[in-house]
Amino acid sequence: MAGKKTPNPEHVTVDDEFWSPRVRRTDTATVDTVYRQLVESGRLENLRRAAKGISGDEQVALENRMYRDESDVYKWLEAASYALSRRSDPDLESRVNYVISLLEGAQRDDGYLNSYFSLHAPEDRWTRLTYMHELYSAGHLFEAAVAHHEATGESRLLDVATEFADHVVDIFAEGGGAPGHQEVELALVRLYRCTGQQRYLDLARTFLDERGREDSRFAREMVNPDARLCTDEIYEEYRDLLFDEDGTYDGKYIQDHLPVREQSTAVGHAVRATYMYAAMADVATETGDDDLAATVERIWSNTVRRRMYVTGGLGSSHENEGFTSDYDLPNDTAYAETCAAVGSVMWNHRMLQLTGEGKYGDLMERTLYNALLAGISLDGTRFFYANPLESDGEKHPLEHVSKVRFPLQRGEWYDTPCCPPNVARLLASLGEYLYLVDGDELSVELYAGSSVRTTVAGSTVTVEQTTDYPWDRTVEISVHTDTPVEMTLRPRIPAWCSDPTIAVEGETVTPDVERGHVELRRTWRDGDKLTLDLPMPVRQVEAHPEMTAAAGRVVLQRGPVVYCLEGVDNDHSLENVCLRADARFSTEYNPDLLGGTVVVRGEATLTATADDESLYRSRTSPANETVTVTAVPYYAWANRDETEMRVWMRACDCTH
């Protein structure tokens, strides 16, 4: 692998007050919840029926199954594999092996594997790439196979995946198509890194280069409605998303509007986009493609400067589940799909591997602590599909579109349940995101109680973090080595921290912050300690003046954590809360609240309301009431009562 490398997952141990309970719940409660739903929804039964040797009436798919269902099985397999890498669990291992046996049975002699097509339309394989998700599902299989192989050392699932991947290479190596829903591109790179087979990397690059062609295969597929395999409803939905009102093919929804190297803005479906951008970074890393690297950096800059929520969430519209226009970031109808947060973390991690720039670690951290964690309940069994930044506590404004997808409380499963197993696989693989190694450098990208054993500068080194981050400002990093080793430690200095203090062996040092890190090169001896002090004052954050949804409003942020107000903690209308720029805040850790959290309290003004019921009145200087407001982390909202919630609060004297 080129670029900065992630240490072998089995050599990273997370032992952290904040993250370890979440990882344990993922390994148990979340994995169990998702598996039960895979059984009850018929996903595993479909695989069984598609197995070779089953014929007759039983060789009929269950009713109401979707063409993308298998991807949820693969994401569960990936999460379960990570869980098995940490602990012995015979029951979970048995379930994993059972699912693998189903896949072995359902795989066709030429390597093809997709129960929907095998049961419904075997003669129509690879004919509807635009919306039938064959390649998307294949990608999730490839990722699960790599995870399972790395976790267990076994090759059964990897053999299934490589047989299928070889079939995909045979079909598409010379071009002629690409996935309508990206994912397989980054999965092929991951499979290449695992197996060393160049053809997988080559195909990933080919799939990227197939997008944005004048003679788009996606457009050709969509103009032939008689050959469609999906329902009329799905077909019409895709036509509306891919064509302008005058019938001109647009392609932005699936990032097919321009060749990838000519793209400059984040457009279309946010999950598709982030998976593609992650793959672009991967391919650029492995091939040294500077044009591709520059393109994905350009798209990243557009995203974070104009099209991203303060939580790190991506995608402002439910209509395309994605991006719209610059600064269009509504709060109560924010889509900010949980899967897009997963994709963003993966994208930023790959940008870190490509460039070593700390700004990508900053966004990875912001997304993890806010947009991603908001998508899962504190007990690990319920999930948000969309993540609004505002709620009246009575009814989601998009409830008329889908009561299932836009609830006030997290749900256990959805009509399209991509998010539950996706957030599970991300949290289960958390250790992979903490450290990067490059020759004689070891970078610390996320702060969490943990240790990593890896090779740096030709020597075996163990680096250990001790911290109560994100609640506490102190991070201690210890080096353990049998012999002294000259190397560079590169801890990331978060952009939100303006006044860090760094000490090596108790002596304060003042290195420059370069590319978002401090670079501490010295001969490190066993037991040497680096201490970071990262002050975490409560900050009021305001938005760009063109972001109208946040005009005259501010957000509270402490360290990487974005806060919100909930009605359960505040006995007044949250819409009337107004914060002064000089407001003072206190913080207190409450171990019994929301799984243990730092609560923020501060003085605010409660804007007076008119005594009468007039809709309009002359502006006056009302006698405002001073109140104390209580804020909790945004990720923890909706874990108690159905009450009001606000991330953005009124500012009494905002600069714009």
Stockholm file with secondary structure:
# STOCKHOLM 1.0

chainA/1-656         MAGKKTPNPEHVTVDDEFWSPRVRRTDTATVDTVYRQLVESGRLENLRRAAKGISGDEQVALENRMYRDESDVYKWLEAASYALSRRSDPDLESRVNYVISLLEGAQRDDGYLNSYFSLHAPEDRWTRLTYMHELYSAGHLFEAAVAHHEATGESRLLDVATEFADHVVDIFAEGGGAPGHQEVELALVRLYRCTGQQRYLDLARTFLDERGREDSRFAREMVNPDARLCTDEIYEEYRDLLFDEDGTYDGKYIQDHLPVREQSTAVGHAVRATYMYAAMADVATETGDDDLAATVERIWSNTVRRRMYVTGGLGSSHENEGFTSDYDLPNDTAYAETCAAVGSVMWNHRMLQLTGEGKYGDLMERTLYNALLAGISLDGTRFFYANPLESDGEKHPLEHVSKVRFPLQRGEWYDTPCCPPNVARLLASLGEYLYLVDGDELSVELYAGSSVRTTVAGSTVTVEQTTDYPWDRTVEISVHTDTPVEMTLRPRIPAWCSDPTIAVEGETVTPDVERGHVELRRTWRDGDKLTLDLPMPVRQVEAHPEMTAAAGRVVLQRGPVVYCLEGVDNDHSLENVCLRADARFSTEYNPDLLGGTVVVRGEATLTATADDESLYRSRTSPANETVTVTAVPYYAWANRDETEMRVWMRACDCTH
#=GR chainA/1-656 SS CCSSBCCCGGGEEECCTTHHHHHHHIIIIIHHHHHHHHHHTTHHHHHHHHSTTCCGGGSSCCTTCCTTHHHHHHHHHHHHHHHHHHSCCHHHHHHHHHHHHHHHHHCCTTSCCCHHHHHHCGGGTTSCTTTSCHHHHHHHHHHHHHHHHHHHCCCHHHHHHHHHHHHHHHHHTTCSCCCSSCCHHHHHHHHHHHHCCHHHHHHHHHHHHTTTCSSCHHHHHHTCGGGCCSCHHHHHHHHHHHBCTTSCBCCGGGTCSSCGGGCCSCCSBHHHHHHHHHHHHHHHHHHCCHHHHHHHHHHHHHHHHHSBCTTSCBCCBTTTTBCCSTTCCCSTTCCCCHHHHHHHHHHHHHHHHHHCCHHHHHHHHHIIIIIIGGGBCTTSSCBCSSCCSEECSSCCTTTTTCTTTSCSSCBSCCSSCCHHHHHHHHHHTGGGGSEEEETTEEEECSCCSEEEEEEETTEEEEEEEEECTTTSSEEEEEEEESSCEEEEEEEBCCTTCSSCEEEETTEEECCCEETTEECEEEEECTTCEEEEECCCCEEEEECCTTCGGGTTEEEEEETTEEEEEEGGGCSSCGGGEEECTTCCEEEEEETTSTTSEEEEEEEEEECCCCSSCCSCCCCCCCCCEEEEEEEEEGGGTTSSSSCCEESSEEETTCCC
#=GC SS_cons         CCSSBCCCGGGEEECCTTHHHHHHHIIIIIHHHHHHHHHHTTHHHHHHHHSTTCCGGGSSCCTTCCTTHHHHHHHHHHHHHHHHHHSCCHHHHHHHHHHHHHHHHHCCTTSCCCHHHHHHCGGGTTSCTTTSCHHHHHHHHHHHHHHHHHHHCCCHHHHHHHHHHHHHHHHHTTCSCCCSSCCHHHHHHHHHHHHCCHHHHHHHHHHHHTTTCSSCHHHHHHTCGGGCCSCHHHHHHHHHHHBCTTSCBCCGGGTCSSCGGGCCSCCSBHHHHHHHHHHHHHHHHHHCCHHHHHHHHHHHHHHHHHSBCTTSCBCCBTTTTBCCSTTCCCSTTCCCCHHHHHHHHHHHHHHHHHHCCHHHHHHHHHIIIIIIGGGBCTTSSCBCSSCCSEECSSCCTTTTTCTTTSCSSCBSCCSSCCHHHHHHHHHHTGGGGSEEEETTEEEECSCCSEEEEEEETTEEEEEEEEECTTTSSEEEEEEEESSCEEEEEEEBCCTTCSSCEEEETTEEECCCEETTEECEEEEECTTCEEEEECCCCEEEEECCTTCGGGTTEEEEEETTEEEEEEGGGCSSCGGGEEECTTCCEEEEEETTSTTSEEEEEEEEEECCCCSSCCSCCCCCCCCCEEEEEEEEEGGGTTSSSSCCEESSEEETTCCC
//
